[in-house]
């Protein structure tokens, strides 16, 4: 995927979620640099994202990101979706794709009858749900890479420092959006699946032979 295709997918994903009334707040992407050299796709408030890497309570992280409007998309249940990509000479060299659910779902769970008619809430009204953040990270920096222990592309669950589940390649915006919708808003995903954009475009494979031997995530099956 090229920088232009990646930017287009972010815009498509944002527009689709707004059009389907699954998002009530959004920041369309901003770009920096030259697509033929160093090129970054982010949001204008991205400098506030550093809070997500600090050793502070998750509620504080979420509140800081929400206050700074450091997100591409805010879902109706308060979840924040952020996408940042960096390219060098047209080749992806880094991305950080984050999903930060609202740490407080009590107002949904205590009065579920209010929300039962709206598909966006159907998957968050159960009282046994525990909101936790998800992040897909990619870096082509060989100094950061450690086979199996720190894959080029990996999935982190719940802010665990050493949780790095190998992913077979960098993840495109529409693939990431589809992953979030399918797994955390499945009722809405099933209803609107034909209106949610998808793409067969994919980034090059980066997973190693050893990483394939342990549980890992496959973004796009390559025959």
N, C-alpha and C positions, 0 to 999 in steps of 0.2 A: 504494500500500500504506500502511496505517495503522501507527502504532507497535505496536498490539496484534497485528496480523497479522504484523509483522516478528518480534516476540518469540515468537509462537507457532511461526513457521517455524524459529527457532533451536532451540527446544525439540524440535520434531519431528526436525530433522536430528540433533541430539545423541542423542536416544533411538533413532533408527534405526541409527546407527553403533554404538552400544553394543549394541543388540539383535542386530545381525548379527555381533558380535564383531570389528568392524573397528577399534574403539577400546577401549583398556584403561584410559585415564585421561580424566577430563573435569571441567569446571567448568560447571555450569549458569549461565545469565546472571543478572546482577544489574541492577537498574534504579535510576535516580536521577531525581528530578524529578516533574513532573506531565504526563501525556499530553496535556493541553490547553494546555500552555505549553512550556517546555524539558524535554525528556525524553531520557535517554540509556540505551542498552542496552549493557552491557559485561560484564566479569568483575571480581571484587573486586580482582584483582591488576593491573589495567590500567595503573597508574602505572609499572610496570616496562617497558611497551612502548616507552618513549622510547629505550631502548638500540638499537632497530631502526633508528633514524634517525641514529645516530652513525657516524663514520668509523672503525670498528674491524673486525677480522677477523670474517668470517661465523661461524666456529666460536664465537667469544666471544659474539656476539649470540645464537646458538642456545642456548648453555649458560646464559646469564643468564636467558633467557626460560623455559627448562626448569626451572632452579633455583627461580625465582620462581613457577612454575606459572602463567605468564601466557599462558594459552590456554583456549579453549573445549573443544577436542578434541585428544587426543594419539593418533595412529594407532599401530597395532601396530609399524610400522617406525620409530617415533620422530618422525614428522612432526607439527608443531604447527599447528593451525588456530585462528585468532583472528578474532572478528567484533565490531566495535564500530559502533553506529549512534547518531546524534543527530538529534532532531526538534525543530522549533519550531512550536507551534500545529498539531500533527498532520502537518506537512509535513517530509519529510526535508531536512536541511541539511548532513549530513556522514556519511560512513562510511569505515571502513578495514577491509578484509577481507584477511587475510594467510595465506599458506601457507609454513611454514618447514620444509623437509625436513631430516632428520638429516644433518649433514655427514659422518657416518661410516657408510658402508654396507658396509665391508669384511667384517664378520662375516656378512653375507648373501652377498656375492659370492665369498668364499673357500670357503664350504661350501654351495653352492646346493642340493645333494641334500637337505639338512635341511629346506629350505623349499618344495621343489617341490610338495608336497601341499597347501600352504595358499595359497589364491588371493590373499591380501593381499600375498604376497611375490613373486608371479610377475612383476611388472613392475619389481622393483628388484634382481634378482639378476644382471643383465647387467653385466659389468665396465666397459663403456663409458659407463655412466650417470654424469652429473655433477649432483649435487643443487644446485638453485638456488632462491632464494625468489621468491615471486610475491605481488604486492599490488594489489588493486583499491581505488582511492581516489576519493572524491567529496567536493566542497565546493561549496556554492552561493555562496561569498564572491566578489563581483565583483572585489575587489581582488587575489585570487589568480589569477583567470581571465585567460588570454591566448590568444586564438583560435589553434588548432592547436598552439601551443607548450606551453600548460598548460590542457588541457580541464577542464571542470567534473568530468567523470567520465573516469578514465583507468586504464590497466593499466601497472604497472611490473614489469619482469623483471630478476632478478639484482641488485637494489639499485643499478642504474645511475641516477645522480642525474637525468639528463636523458632517461631513458626514460619517456615518457608517451604510450602508445598510446591514442588516443581510444576511448572506450566510449560507446555511444549513450544510456545512461541509468545511473542508480545500479543496483546489482545486489542482488537479494534473497538471503536466506540459502540457500534451497533451490537457486536458480540457481547460486550460488557453489559450494555443496557438490557439485552435479551436475557442474560444470565440473572441479573437482578430481578427483572419482572417475572421470569419463569419460576424462580425459587422463593421469592418473598411477596409477590403480588399475583399468585397463580390464578386466582379467580378472575382478576382483571385481565391477566395475560390471555387466558382461554377465551374470554369474551371478545377481546380486541385484537387477537393474534393476526388477523388479516390486515389490520391497519397499523401494526407496529412494523417499521421498516427493518429489513434484514439484508445482509450482503454476504456473498461468497468470497469477497476480497479478504485476504489474510496476509499477515507478515510472515517472513521466513522463519523456519524452524530453528530453535536454539537449544532444545533439550539434548542432554548427553546420553550416551548408552547406559551409563550407570544410573542416571536419574529415571530412565525408563523402567528400571528393575524394581523401583519402589512405587508406592501409590503416587499418582501424578494426575494433572488435569490436561485433557486434550481439548484444545480450542477448535481445531479444524482437522478432521481426519483426512490424511493425505494418502491416496492409493498409490 
